[in-house]
Amino acid sequence: MLVHVGVVRSSPDAPIASRLATIAAGIRTVLLEHRPDVVAVERVFAQHNRQTVMGTAQASGVALLVAAEHDVPTATHTPSEVKAAITGYGAADKRQVQTMVARVLRLDRAPEPADAADALALALCHAWRRGSVTASGDDALTPAQRAWRDAERLARR
């Protein structure tokens, strides 16, 4: 059941410290209001755009810090893990992710803005993958990955 989705925005013209403080305040508000059991955060690894990597890494660090301040466990997932979990394909584009998020959550349309769909995809990935680290075979696959595998099997017949 979808309880809440939102996007914390900060002014791109503001100093980075102010932007990160805005993000932290937004996350604190959500944690206090909704009291989640876990916080899932995008794990940054290698990207070509250094500025994007830095911004994402800084915001991720703030999210991890704020969760720790509230004693909420955290998990991290890479963008390709999230895409594979939600669409069955680790290189899916944003539109494919948005479409699958809407389909999985039975929404009339894709969440707006696209960042909200990304956050929901991350949450779904975590929910589906929870415990799959020790699982094997079919139990280690998310529902989207099982559907993708089944469709490929049918196509080969």
MDAnalysis code that builds the backbone (N, CA, C; Angstrom):
import MDAnalysis as mda
import numpy as np

u = mda.Universe.empty(471, n_residues=157, atom_resindex=np.repeat(np.arange(157), 3), trajectory=True)
u.add_TopologyAttr("name", ["N", "CA", "C"] * 157)
u.add_TopologyAttr("resid", np.arange(1, 158))
u.add_TopologyAttr("resname", ["MET", "LEU", "VAL", "HIS", "VAL", "GLY", "VAL", "VAL", "ARG", "SER", "SER", "PRO", "ASP", "ALA", "PRO", "ILE", "ALA", "SER", "ARG", "LEU", "ALA", "THR", "ILE", "ALA", "ALA", "GLY", "ILE", "ARG", "THR", "VAL", "LEU", "LEU", "GLU", "HIS", "ARG", "PRO", "ASP", "VAL", "VAL", "ALA", "VAL", "GLU", "ARG", "VAL", "PHE", "ALA", "GLN", "HIS", "ASN", "ARG", "GLN", "THR", "VAL", "MET", "GLY", "THR", "ALA", "GLN", "ALA", "SER", "GLY", "VAL", "ALA", "LEU", "LEU", "VAL", "ALA", "ALA", "GLU", "HIS", "ASP", "VAL", "PRO", "THR", "ALA", "THR", "HIS", "THR", "PRO", "SER", "GLU", "VAL", "LYS", "ALA", "ALA", "ILE", "THR", "GLY", "TYR", "GLY", "ALA", "ALA", "ASP", "LYS", "ARG", "GLN", "VAL", "GLN", "THR", "MET", "VAL", "ALA", "ARG", "VAL", "LEU", "ARG", "LEU", "ASP", "ARG", "ALA", "PRO", "GLU", "PRO", "ALA", "ASP", "ALA", "ALA", "ASP", "ALA", "LEU", "ALA", "LEU", "ALA", "LEU", "CYS", "HIS", "ALA", "TRP", "ARG", "ARG", "GLY", "SER", "VAL", "THR", "ALA", "SER", "GLY", "ASP", "ASP", "ALA", "LEU", "THR", "PRO", "ALA", "GLN", "ARG", "ALA", "TRP", "ARG", "ASP", "ALA", "GLU", "ARG", "LEU", "ALA", "ARG", "ARG"])
u.atoms.positions = np.array([
    [0.850, -1.169, 0.000],
    [0.000, 0.000, 0.000],
    [0.899, 1.237, 0.000],
    [0.658, 2.130, -0.921],
    [1.399, 3.379, -1.000],
    [0.858, 4.338, 0.053],
    [1.731, 4.763, 0.951],
    [1.338, 5.663, 2.030],
    [1.703, 7.100, 1.697],
    [2.908, 7.299, 1.179],
    [3.381, 8.649, 0.905],
    [4.475, 8.608, -0.143],
    [4.459, 9.563, -1.037],
    [5.587, 9.792, -1.934],
    [5.713, 11.296, -2.107],
    [6.928, 11.756, -2.114],
    [7.165, 13.179, -2.292],
    [8.590, 13.404, -2.746],
    [8.857, 14.612, -3.152],
    [10.187, 14.995, -3.594],
    [10.568, 16.270, -2.854],
    [11.716, 16.262, -2.229],
    [12.222, 17.450, -1.546],
    [13.030, 18.237, -2.565],
    [12.664, 19.483, -2.771],
    [13.354, 20.339, -3.738],
    [14.108, 21.435, -3.009],
    [15.247, 21.802, -3.561],
    [16.001, 22.946, -3.062],
    [16.389, 23.795, -4.262],
    [16.648, 25.052, -4.017],
    [17.000, 25.970, -5.092],
    [18.377, 25.626, -5.652],
    [18.480, 25.433, -6.960],
    [19.788, 25.130, -7.546],
    [20.795, 26.274, -7.370],
    [20.285, 27.460, -7.096],
    [21.164, 28.614, -6.904],
    [21.666, 28.743, -5.469],
    [21.096, 27.988, -4.553],
    [21.491, 28.077, -3.138],
    [22.842, 27.397, -2.932],
    [23.568, 27.820, -1.911],
    [24.830, 27.143, -1.584],
    [24.562, 25.677, -1.230],
    [25.538, 24.826, -1.520],
    [25.354, 23.388, -1.317],
    [24.971, 23.060, 0.124],
    [25.552, 23.751, 1.094],
    [25.213, 23.471, 2.501],
    [23.736, 23.744, 2.765],
    [23.202, 24.817, 2.195],
    [21.777, 25.140, 2.368],
    [20.904, 24.108, 1.666],
    [21.330, 23.677, 0.494],
    [20.566, 22.665, -0.244],
    [20.493, 21.362, 0.547],
    [21.622, 20.946, 1.108],
    [21.640, 19.706, 1.888],
    [20.831, 19.839, 3.168],
    [20.846, 21.019, 3.779],
    [20.029, 21.252, 4.977],
    [18.542, 21.167, 4.635],
    [18.149, 21.676, 3.476],
    [16.754, 21.586, 3.033],
    [16.351, 20.129, 2.845],
    [17.229, 19.353, 2.230],
    [16.956, 17.924, 2.023],
    [16.832, 17.214, 3.369],
    [17.738, 17.497, 4.279],
    [17.689, 16.861, 5.605],
    [16.385, 17.196, 6.325],
    [15.984, 18.462, 6.273],
    [14.733, 18.869, 6.943],
    [13.533, 18.148, 6.334],
    [13.513, 18.010, 5.015],
    [12.413, 17.308, 4.354],
    [12.353, 15.840, 4.749],
    [13.493, 15.199, 4.816],
    [13.545, 13.783, 5.197],
    [13.130, 13.619, 6.668],
    [13.606, 14.507, 7.524],
    [13.210, 14.443, 8.942],
    [11.694, 14.541, 9.091],
    [11.080, 15.438, 8.341],
    [9.626, 15.606, 8.402],
    [8.914, 14.308, 8.033],
    [9.361, 13.675, 6.951],
    [8.730, 12.423, 6.507],
    [8.951, 11.316, 7.540],
    [10.156, 11.223, 8.087],
    [10.424, 10.190, 9.092],
    [9.561, 10.367, 10.331],
    [9.405, 11.594, 10.768],
    [8.580, 11.849, 11.953],
    [7.097, 11.610, 11.680],
    [6.643, 11.975, 10.495],
    [5.219, 11.832, 10.167],
    [4.818, 10.389, 9.869],
    [5.680, 9.643, 9.189],
    [5.277, 8.310, 8.716],
    [5.971, 7.150, 9.431],
    [7.027, 7.410, 10.172],
    [7.728, 6.394, 10.950],
    [7.989, 5.092, 10.167],
    [8.758, 5.173, 9.081],
    [9.018, 3.966, 8.285],
    [9.889, 2.960, 9.033],
    [9.814, 1.701, 8.599],
    [10.619, 0.634, 9.186],
    [12.039, 0.627, 8.641],
    [12.212, 1.179, 7.440],
    [13.509, 1.181, 6.776],
    [13.561, 2.350, 5.796],
    [14.758, 2.822, 5.520],
    [14.968, 3.852, 4.509],
    [15.860, 3.241, 3.433],
    [15.387, 3.235, 2.200],
    [16.180, 2.749, 1.067],
    [16.738, 3.959, 0.326],
    [18.016, 3.887, 0.010],
    [18.730, 5.006, -0.598],
    [19.474, 4.514, -1.831],
    [19.541, 5.377, -2.837],
    [20.298, 5.036, -4.040],
    [21.783, 4.984, -3.707],
    [22.408, 3.876, -4.089],
    [23.851, 3.722, -3.896],
    [24.555, 4.234, -5.139],
    [25.405, 5.192, -4.950],
    [26.127, 5.786, -6.070],
    [27.385, 4.984, -6.315],
    [27.606, 4.655, -7.555],
    [28.867, 4.007, -7.894],
    [29.502, 4.839, -8.998],
    [29.807, 4.328, -10.138],
    [30.477, 5.109, -11.186],
    [29.474, 5.671, -12.189],
    [29.621, 6.937, -12.450],
    [28.885, 7.595, -13.524],
    [29.874, 8.495, -14.233],
    [29.542, 8.880, -15.449],
    [30.461, 9.722, -16.219],
    [30.384, 11.182, -15.790],
    [29.232, 11.625, -15.341],
    [29.048, 13.022, -14.982],
    [29.414, 13.219, -13.512],
    [30.594, 13.789, -13.263],
    [31.085, 13.954, -11.898],
    [30.165, 14.816, -11.039],
    [29.583, 15.852, -11.643],
    [28.698, 16.743, -10.877],
    [27.455, 15.986, -10.405],
    [26.890, 15.144, -11.266],
    [25.737, 14.341, -10.895],
    [26.090, 13.358, -9.781],
    [27.247, 12.719, -9.898],
    [27.686, 11.768, -8.882],
    [27.829, 12.463, -7.534],
    [28.466, 13.625, -7.522],
    [28.675, 14.348, -6.268],
    [27.348, 14.744, -5.626],
    [26.438, 15.300, -6.409],
    [25.147, 15.714, -5.870],
    [24.359, 14.549, -5.320],
    [24.333, 13.450, -6.069],
    [23.611, 12.262, -5.623],
    [24.259, 11.672, -4.376],
    [25.582, 11.619, -4.365],
    [26.286, 11.063, -3.206],
    [26.055, 11.918, -1.962],
    [26.072, 13.233, -2.129],
    [25.849, 14.111, -0.980],
    [24.426, 13.955, -0.440],
    [23.443, 13.934, -1.326],
    [22.048, 13.767, -0.895],
    [21.837, 12.390, -0.267],
    [22.467, 11.362, -0.829],
    [22.362, 10.020, -0.252],
    [22.962, 9.991, 1.143],
    [24.098, 10.647, 1.304],
    [24.739, 10.711, 2.617],
    [23.856, 11.396, 3.644],
    [23.178, 12.451, 3.230],
    [22.256, 13.150, 4.133],
    [21.120, 12.208, 4.537],
    [20.566, 11.491, 3.568],
    [19.467, 10.564, 3.871],
    [19.920, 9.480, 4.851],
    [21.112, 8.944, 4.638],
    [21.629, 7.913, 5.538],
    [21.868, 8.479, 6.942],
    [22.391, 9.678, 7.012],
    [22.635, 10.321, 8.299],
    [21.335, 10.570, 9.064],
    [20.356, 11.139, 8.377],
    [19.086, 11.456, 9.038],
    [18.397, 10.166, 9.506],
    [18.453, 9.130, 8.689],
    [17.869, 7.847, 9.111],
    [18.568, 7.338, 10.365],
    [19.884, 7.435, 10.395],
    [20.635, 6.986, 11.569],
    [20.272, 7.807, 12.801],
    [20.071, 9.113, 12.627],
    [19.660, 9.962, 13.755],
    [18.332, 9.512, 14.353],
    [17.486, 8.906, 13.508],
    [16.169, 8.452, 13.954],
    [16.135, 6.942, 14.215],
    [17.303, 6.317, 14.240],
    [17.413, 4.869, 14.475],
    [16.591, 4.044, 13.497],
    [16.531, 4.492, 12.253],
    [15.829, 3.749, 11.213],
    [16.879, 3.010, 10.377],
    [16.753, 1.697, 10.241],
    [17.717, 0.947, 9.426],
    [17.695, 1.448, 7.975],
    [18.821, 1.289, 7.308],
    [18.917, 1.728, 5.917],
    [19.375, 0.595, 5.019],
    [19.085, 0.754, 3.741],
    [19.557, -0.169, 2.709],
    [19.896, 0.671, 1.495],
    [20.877, 0.228, 0.729],
    [21.221, 0.936, -0.494],
    [21.121, -0.015, -1.684],
    [20.712, 0.540, -2.812],
    [20.583, -0.225, -4.049],
    [21.078, 0.640, -5.193],
    [21.797, 0.042, -6.124],
    [22.284, 0.788, -7.284],
    [21.135, 1.031, -8.260],
    [21.272, 2.045, -9.110],
    [20.230, 2.285, -10.114],
    [19.950, 1.059, -10.987],
    [20.981, 0.312, -11.366],
    [20.737, -0.863, -12.214],
    [20.004, -1.958, -11.449],
    [20.266, -2.099, -10.147],
    [19.520, -3.065, -9.333],
    [18.039, -2.677, -9.278],
    [17.785, -1.383, -9.111],
    [16.407, -0.898, -9.041],
    [15.696, -1.132, -10.368],
    [16.352, -0.768, -11.465],
    [15.741, -0.952, -12.793],
    [15.464, -2.421, -13.076],
    [16.419, -3.284, -12.732],
    [16.224, -4.720, -12.949],
    [15.073, -5.246, -12.101],
    [14.969, -4.771, -10.879],
    [13.897, -5.244, -9.994],
    [12.533, -4.813, -10.499],
    [12.417, -3.574, -10.949],
    [11.097, -3.044, -11.307],
    [10.689, -3.378, -12.742],
    [11.664, -3.474, -13.666],
    [11.308, -3.730, -15.065],
    [11.796, -5.083, -15.562],
    [12.741, -5.698, -14.835],
    [13.340, -6.932, -15.312],
    [14.550, -6.677, -16.192],
    [14.914, -5.389, -16.382],
    [16.017, -5.023, -17.274],
    [16.827, -3.907, -16.620],
    [18.095, -4.172, -16.316],
    [18.931, -3.234, -15.576],
    [19.296, -1.949, -16.285],
    [19.028, -1.875, -17.590],
    [19.339, -0.653, -18.340],
    [18.058, 0.034, -18.829],
    [16.953, -0.227, -18.163],
    [15.672, 0.373, -18.567],
    [15.763, 1.897, -18.497],
    [14.978, 2.568, -19.353],
    [14.983, 4.030, -19.313],
    [13.953, 4.531, -18.299],
    [13.983, 5.832, -18.051],
    [13.094, 6.430, -17.032],
    [11.628, 6.146, -17.326],
    [11.241, 6.238, -18.570],
    [9.828, 6.028, -18.937],
    [9.392, 4.599, -18.605],
    [10.246, 3.632, -18.889],
    [9.924, 2.234, -18.574],
    [9.754, 2.053, -17.068],
    [10.632, 2.673, -16.297],
    [10.537, 2.580, -14.835],
    [9.237, 3.217, -14.362],
    [8.929, 4.420, -14.866],
    [7.697, 5.107, -14.470],
    [6.471, 4.257, -14.799],
    [6.463, 3.674, -15.983],
    [5.326, 2.858, -16.416],
    [5.146, 1.645, -15.513],
    [6.242, 0.963, -15.193],
    [6.145, -0.222, -14.340],
    [5.761, 0.131, -12.906],
    [6.251, 1.256, -12.401],
    [5.859, 1.688, -11.052],
    [4.353, 1.905, -11.013],
    [3.834, 2.603, -12.020],
    [2.388, 2.847, -12.073],
    [1.619, 1.524, -12.171],
    [2.117, 0.606, -12.971],
    [1.438, -0.681, -13.153],
    [1.464, -1.503, -11.860],
    [2.634, -1.599, -11.238],
    [2.771, -2.394, -10.019],
    [1.895, -1.842, -8.898],
    [1.874, -0.514, -8.767],
    [1.094, 0.113, -7.694],
    [-0.357, 0.390, -8.081],
    [-0.723, -0.015, -9.297],
    [-2.088, 0.164, -9.806],
    [-2.525, 1.632, -9.741],
    [-1.621, 2.498, -10.224],
    [-1.911, 3.923, -10.294],
    [-2.488, 4.242, -11.668],
    [-3.348, 5.244, -11.740],
    [-3.943, 5.631, -13.017],
    [-2.923, 6.196, -13.990],
    [-1.874, 6.810, -13.449],
    [-0.818, 7.371, -14.300],
    [0.501, 7.312, -13.545],
    [1.565, 7.528, -14.284],
    [2.893, 7.496, -13.673],
    [3.034, 8.627, -12.656],
    [3.698, 8.366, -11.555],
    [3.905, 9.414, -10.551],
    [4.691, 10.591, -11.129],
    [4.331, 11.774, -10.721],
    [5.024, 12.990, -11.133],
    [5.578, 13.672, -9.898],
    [6.729, 14.261, -9.971],
    [7.679, 14.245, -11.073],
    [8.371, 12.894, -11.200],
    [9.230, 12.774, -12.194],
    [9.921, 11.504, -12.435],
    [10.721, 11.059, -11.212],
    [11.215, 12.009, -10.427],
    [11.960, 11.650, -9.210],
    [11.093, 10.876, -8.217],
    [9.801, 11.162, -8.196],
    [8.892, 10.430, -7.312],
    [8.780, 8.976, -7.764],
    [8.710, 8.761, -9.073],
    [8.665, 7.396, -9.597],
    [9.967, 6.664, -9.273],
    [11.091, 7.362, -9.362],
    [12.375, 6.752, -9.010],
    [12.395, 6.333, -7.544],
    [11.869, 7.188, -6.671],
    [11.826, 6.864, -5.243],
    [10.935, 5.652, -4.987],
    [9.803, 5.595, -5.664],
    [8.909, 4.446, -5.501],
    [9.550, 3.172, -6.043],
    [10.259, 3.283, -7.156],
    [10.955, 2.124, -7.713],
    [12.002, 1.615, -6.723],
    [12.704, 2.534, -6.079],
    [13.697, 2.163, -5.076],
    [13.033, 1.447, -3.901],
    [11.895, 1.967, -3.460],
    [11.160, 1.339, -2.351],
    [10.673, -0.055, -2.743],
    [10.136, -0.187, -3.940],
    [9.670, -1.498, -4.406],
    [10.835, -2.476, -4.520],
    [11.936, -2.013, -5.079],
    [13.124, -2.860, -5.190],
    [13.527, -3.384, -3.821],
    [13.580, -2.493, -2.854],
    [13.984, -2.927, -1.525],
    [12.982, -3.919, -0.926],
    [11.718, -3.625, -1.074],
    [10.689, -4.517, -0.517],
    [10.785, -5.906, -1.135],
    [11.003, -5.946, -2.432],
    [11.069, -7.237, -3.118],
    [12.366, -7.976, -2.853],
    [13.455, -7.239, -2.696],
    [14.766, -7.867, -2.526],
    [15.066, -8.212, -1.078],
    [14.292, -7.679, -0.158],
    [14.551, -7.932, 1.257],
    [14.627, -9.434, 1.484],
    [15.724, -9.883, 2.017],
    [15.895, -11.311, 2.280],
    [16.401, -12.098, 1.099],
    [16.449, -11.487, -0.092],
    [16.869, -12.254, -1.257],
    [18.376, -12.449, -1.307],
    [19.106, -11.805, -0.400],
    [20.554, -11.975, -0.373],
    [20.901, -13.427, -0.082],
    [20.123, -14.055, 0.773],
    [20.388, -15.450, 1.100],
    [19.505, -16.399, 0.302],
    [18.549, -15.857, -0.424],
    [17.666, -16.710, -1.211],
    [18.389, -17.168, -2.476],
    [17.888, -18.214, -3.058],
    [18.463, -18.677, -4.313],
    [17.343, -19.095, -5.240],
    [17.692, -19.251, -6.498],
    [16.713, -19.689, -7.477],
    [15.566, -18.712, -7.611],
    [14.354, -19.259, -7.744],
    [13.166, -18.447, -7.977],
    [12.881, -17.481, -6.831],
    [13.248, -17.850, -5.602],
    [13.001, -16.990, -4.445],
    [13.836, -15.709, -4.480],
    [14.949, -15.718, -5.216],
    [15.827, -14.555, -5.277],
    [15.362, -13.550, -6.319],
    [14.372, -13.899, -7.134],
    [13.895, -13.009, -8.185],
    [12.748, -12.139, -7.693],
    [12.727, -10.903, -8.174],
    [11.597, -10.028, -7.874],
    [10.439, -10.428, -8.771],
    [9.221, -9.972, -8.479],
    [8.095, -10.278, -9.360],
    [8.347, -9.844, -10.804],
    [8.958, -8.677, -11.007],
    [9.235, -8.217, -12.368],
    [10.239, -9.132, -13.057],
    [11.254, -9.565, -12.330],
    [12.246, -10.464, -12.916],
    [11.644, -11.815, -13.259],
    [10.744, -12.332, -12.421],
    [10.065, -13.604, -12.741],
    [9.204, -13.449, -13.995],
    [8.489, -12.320, -14.092],
    [7.642, -12.078, -15.265],
    [8.497, -11.995, -16.531],
    [9.639, -11.308, -16.437],
    [10.548, -11.178, -17.581],
    [11.063, -12.564, -17.992],
    [11.501, -13.375, -17.013],
    [11.998, -14.718, -17.292],
    [10.922, -15.572, -17.955],
    [9.696, -15.500, -17.423],
    [8.605, -16.288, -17.976],
    [8.272, -15.868, -19.402],
    [8.306, -14.558, -19.671],
    [8.042, -14.065, -21.021],
    [9.121, -14.537, -21.997],
    [10.373, -14.541, -21.546],
    [11.463, -15.023, -22.406],
    [11.308, -16.513, -22.697],
    [10.889, -17.281, -21.702],
    [10.684, -18.717, -21.906],
    [9.588, -18.968, -22.944],
    [8.504, -18.196, -22.825],
    [7.406, -18.345, -23.790],
    [7.845, -17.973, -25.209],
    [8.670, -16.944, -25.307],
    [9.137, -16.488, -26.623],
    [10.030, -17.508, -27.301],
    [10.740, -18.316, -26.536],
    [11.634, -19.328, -27.099],
    [10.917, -20.565, -27.615],
    [9.671, -20.747, -27.205],
    [8.922, -21.958, -27.609],
    [8.533, -21.922, -29.045],
])
